[in-house]
Amino acid sequence: RHYSMITEYQWQILNRNDDMQSIFVVDLEGIRLSDFVGDTVKFVKEASALAAQHYPERAGKVFVINVPRWFQLIWNVVKPIVDEA
């Protein structure tokens, strides 16, 4: 719910320009493999679905930084569902 409120505020109040796109930077420093369960996975799925359904033209780039070595395991699962366009 918070994500949708922030997203609406961003596009309706801060910047109404329809040509603008978002850029997200995800910093994984200090994250453990055990952090990728439960509420974290649920949030990522719901936020992605919300953005794809309501703001597809606003989708810009996502940069993931400070990636731990084990992240390749997660990426192999996620990559097939990521829209690279």
C-alpha positions, 0 to 999 in steps of 0.5 A: 500500500505504501509503495502505491501511495508513493508511486501515485504521489510521484507521478501525480504531484511531483512530476506529471510529465507523461514522458518521464520514466523511473530509475530505481537503485537497489543496494544489496550491501549486507543482504543475506540469502535468508532475506529473500523469503516471505514478506520481501518476496511478496513485496517485490512481486506486488510492487512489480505487478502494480508498476506493470499494470498501472505504470508500464509507460513509466518503467525505466531502469533498475540498477542493482548494486553491491551484489553478493556472490550468491545473488546469481542464484536468485537472478537465475530464477528472476531473469525469465520474468524480467522485461528487458525492454 
